[in-house]
Amino acid sequence: MTRFVLTRTGGAVLVLLALSVAVYALFYVAPGDPARLACGERCNPAQIAQVRTQLGLDDSVAVQYLHFLQGILAGRDYSGGAGLVVHCDAPCLGFSYQNDRQVTELLLERLPATVSLALGALVIWLAVGVGTGLLSALRRGGFTERALTVLTLAATGTPVFILGLLLLMAVCAYLQWLPFPTYVPLTEDPEQWAWNLLLPWIALGLFESAKYARITRSSTLETLAEDHIRTFRAYGVGERALVTRHAARGAVAPVIALTAVDFGTMIGGAVLTESLFGIPGLGKTLIDGVRVVDLPVVVGVVLAIGAAVVIAGAVADLLYAVADRRVALS
């Protein structure tokens, strides 16, 4: 297990390093003027020249990347306006000249909203998805299984923004059970925080739950076909007990691994959901950065999203190995 952990950790570090190279090449080496994009459309030539000096864009590409990597690992100094020098502590993802703020500071401010959305949706997609998958396996061959299969396919083919719009129109506009969501931080009012995130949780959770229902059902049915399950059945163990106590264990490992990956992806991937419901998270920050062409913000969010996905993938591998020891020995 120790060797497996070290191998997966080393692989994740190498992928993160490759990600930093790819992101820097895409945004700073590709054709265009990074200094103008970082400074903004209203900057005059003198300001653009100052930003170019601060970013070290007059150096060679290799030196520029090393400075970029140094900022992430050890911190870096940036001009904060009016001749002031601002030190950006590691991990430094850049300095937004348009907002006059460190990108890391901005992302940490938006991160709680994204984590709140992802955690609530995770609870819903696990409860609905795993529960539906187990029920389908338990009622296999019957009307219940066919109905759940149809609903699962419908949920899989429905884009999350369509589901979110339907919920907004039905619950907020027509039935008026809830006001239109407005994000409230958990620290300010926990009750309003939960009520205003309820619809986004449902929209994102139901969309993701279809995938978990299909995986749980197929894994459970595969386990039910194994020899030891036949032995239990021959000894008179009931079908419900076979599914819930024995066969369900076969679905644990893939569900755990997929949950870790999806949660990491959700940290920056819920762009449509955040934009639709006005949640000030990382996804909406990325959209806002692209709209005003704030290069440091875009680069910082892309790096943060990529790092979250890579780390989540490594965690998924470790959890899968814990659930199934044969993975670590292979």
ChimeraX attribute file (.defattr): number of C-alpha atoms within 10 A of each C-alpha:
attribute: neighborCount
match mode: 1-to-1
recipient: residues
	/A:1	13
	/A:2	7
	/A:3	10
	/A:4	16
	/A:5	16
	/A:6	11
	/A:7	12
	/A:8	16
	/A:9	17
	/A:10	13
	/A:11	14
	/A:12	19
	/A:13	15
	/A:14	12
	/A:15	16
	/A:16	19
	/A:17	13
	/A:18	12
	/A:19	17
	/A:20	21
	/A:21	15
	/A:22	14
	/A:23	16
	/A:24	19
	/A:25	14
	/A:26	12
	/A:27	17
	/A:28	20
	/A:29	16
	/A:30	10
	/A:31	9
	/A:32	10
	/A:33	14
	/A:34	21
	/A:35	22
	/A:36	21
	/A:37	21
	/A:38	24
	/A:39	25
	/A:40	20
	/A:41	13
	/A:42	10
	/A:43	17
	/A:44	11
	/A:45	10
	/A:46	9
	/A:47	16
	/A:48	21
	/A:49	16
	/A:50	14
	/A:51	22
	/A:52	19
	/A:53	15
	/A:54	15
	/A:55	21
	/A:56	17
	/A:57	19
	/A:58	11
	/A:59	13
	/A:60	9
	/A:61	15
	/A:62	9
	/A:63	13
	/A:64	18
	/A:65	20
	/A:66	12
	/A:67	18
	/A:68	21
	/A:69	20
	/A:70	15
	/A:71	20
	/A:72	19
	/A:73	14
	/A:74	13
	/A:75	19
	/A:76	21
	/A:77	16
	/A:78	20
	/A:79	18
	/A:80	17
	/A:81	11
	/A:82	6
	/A:83	7
	/A:84	9
	/A:85	12
	/A:86	16
	/A:87	16
	/A:88	22
	/A:89	17
	/A:90	14
	/A:91	15
	/A:92	23
	/A:93	28
	/A:94	27
	/A:95	30
	/A:96	24
	/A:97	23
	/A:98	20
	/A:99	14
	/A:100	12
	/A:101	16
	/A:102	23
	/A:103	23
	/A:104	23
	/A:105	15
	/A:106	18
	/A:107	19
	/A:108	12
	/A:109	13
	/A:110	18
	/A:111	18
	/A:112	17
	/A:113	22
	/A:114	22
	/A:115	18
	/A:116	19
	/A:117	25
	/A:118	24
	/A:119	15
	/A:120	18
	/A:121	27
	/A:122	24
	/A:123	15
	/A:124	20
	/A:125	25
	/A:126	21
	/A:127	15
	/A:128	18
	/A:129	27
	/A:130	25
	/A:131	16
	/A:132	23
	/A:133	30
	/A:134	27
	/A:135	20
	/A:136	26
	/A:137	27
	/A:138	21
	/A:139	16
	/A:140	14
	/A:141	10
	/A:142	11
	/A:143	11
	/A:144	15
	/A:145	20
	/A:146	14
	/A:147	11
	/A:148	19
	/A:149	19
	/A:150	12
	/A:151	13
	/A:152	22
	/A:153	13
	/A:154	13
	/A:155	18
	/A:156	17
	/A:157	11
	/A:158	11
	/A:159	14
	/A:160	22
	/A:161	20
	/A:162	12
	/A:163	19
	/A:164	22
	/A:165	16
	/A:166	14
	/A:167	17
	/A:168	23
	/A:169	13
	/A:170	14
	/A:171	16
	/A:172	16
	/A:173	14
	/A:174	10
	/A:175	10
	/A:176	12
	/A:177	10
	/A:178	15
	/A:179	12
	/A:180	16
	/A:181	20
	/A:182	15
	/A:183	18
	/A:184	19
	/A:185	16
	/A:186	14
	/A:187	7
	/A:188	9
	/A:189	10
	/A:190	11
	/A:191	11
	/A:192	16
	/A:193	19
	/A:194	18
	/A:195	16
	/A:196	20
	/A:197	21
	/A:198	16
	/A:199	23
	/A:200	28
	/A:201	24
	/A:202	20
	/A:203	24
	/A:204	26
	/A:205	25
	/A:206	23
	/A:207	26
	/A:208	22
	/A:209	27
	/A:210	27
	/A:211	20
	/A:212	26
	/A:213	28
	/A:214	23
	/A:215	20
	/A:216	28
	/A:217	26
	/A:218	18
	/A:219	23
	/A:220	26
	/A:221	22
	/A:222	14
	/A:223	20
	/A:224	21
	/A:225	11
	/A:226	11
	/A:227	10
	/A:228	12
	/A:229	17
	/A:230	14
	/A:231	11
	/A:232	15
	/A:233	15
	/A:234	10
	/A:235	9
	/A:236	9
	/A:237	13
	/A:238	11
	/A:239	15
	/A:240	15
	/A:241	14
	/A:242	19
	/A:243	21
	/A:244	15
	/A:245	10
	/A:246	17
	/A:247	24
	/A:248	23
	/A:249	15
	/A:250	20
	/A:251	23
	/A:252	17
	/A:253	20
	/A:254	18
	/A:255	22
	/A:256	18
	/A:257	21
	/A:258	19
	/A:259	19
	/A:260	22
	/A:261	21
	/A:262	18
	/A:263	20
	/A:264	24
	/A:265	20
	/A:266	24
	/A:267	26
	/A:268	26
	/A:269	20
	/A:270	19
	/A:271	20
	/A:272	17
	/A:273	23
	/A:274	23
	/A:275	17
	/A:276	17
	/A:277	20
	/A:278	15
	/A:279	24
	/A:280	19
	/A:281	27
	/A:282	30
	/A:283	26
	/A:284	23
	/A:285	23
	/A:286	20
	/A:287	18
	/A:288	15
	/A:289	19
	/A:290	14
	/A:291	10
	/A:292	12
	/A:293	18
	/A:294	24
	/A:295	24
	/A:296	23
	/A:297	30
	/A:298	24
	/A:299	23
	/A:300	23
	/A:301	23
	/A:302	19
	/A:303	19
	/A:304	18
	/A:305	20
	/A:306	22
	/A:307	21
	/A:308	20
	/A:309	23
	/A:310	21
	/A:311	20
	/A:312	22
	/A:313	23
	/A:314	23
	/A:315	21
	/A:316	23
	/A:317	24
	/A:318	21
	/A:319	17
	/A:320	22
	/A:321	20
	/A:322	14
	/A:323	17
	/A:324	15
	/A:325	12
	/A:326	10
	/A:327	14
	/A:328	16
	/A:329	10
	/A:330	7
